[in-house]
Amino acid sequence: MDWQSYLLDFETHLRLERNLADNSVQAYLRDVSHLRRFAEAARVEPEEVTPQLLRQVVAQLAEAHVETTTQCRIISGWRAFYRMLLTREVVPRNPADEVEMPSRGKHLPDVLSDAEIAAMQATLQLGLPGRFRNYVIIEILYGCGLRVSELVNLKLSNIYADEQMLQVIGKGNKERWVPINAHALKLLQDYILYDRSKLEIQHGEELYVFLNLHGHRLTRIAIFQFIKQAALDAGIKKTVSPHSLRHSFATELVQNGADLRAVQEMLGHESLVTTEIYTHLSRQYLRDTISTYHPHYKK
């Protein structure tokens, strides 16, 4: 069966099996028809659609400035379509279930200044077990803009010291290369040489860089907890999480004139639209600066 046949089957399913109103049926059909046009252009049959292809369509929608709520509705339509194909054993899984819904009005993390990052690091008593590791993690999250999931999965083989680069495996198992500055690299090497080497590393964890004191891979929750505590100890009133450091990394780059596509590459954003949020933050930063320091804004 081709796209047209499956769409006719889907319409029957919506009307007879789900007893949906005509407006709802037409909305579902429009959502799947959009996917159909994209898939047919790529010569992909309904059974061959992958989560990766669906993410490409979502990225196209975002680049066309389609509202987030509309994007979410379209993905829901795809899920319903493939749920039907799954029950009919046409496909082995629902590829749309593996596509994340775009964030709807999600609050952006607070931006931390360079001084606030330093203040957080200064709270760590480096003589205590695990504290130097935490110091290094803050440096890398802020200096390289990694996601916390990327950091916990970082392997020793992903460090290219001669090139001062990290090989990062991001969302969708996509690989990218991120520069690491000389200071952060030296800290990372010192942690591996002097701290990590003294641990009794558990079987299966030998490849990973950041380990807890018991030799297991560090968890995202553990990183979240110590970063939140460091911010509290530093007297920072903002809501701080590991993502705040990544967010601050990107904001610093854009505010200082970095090329947006280079920032997109370093952050591993699939769509430039996602990265463009930092241009809006940069404009707000300029407005805030002028309103603070220009005398006419104080009138």
Disulfide bonds with the S-S distance in Angstrom:
none
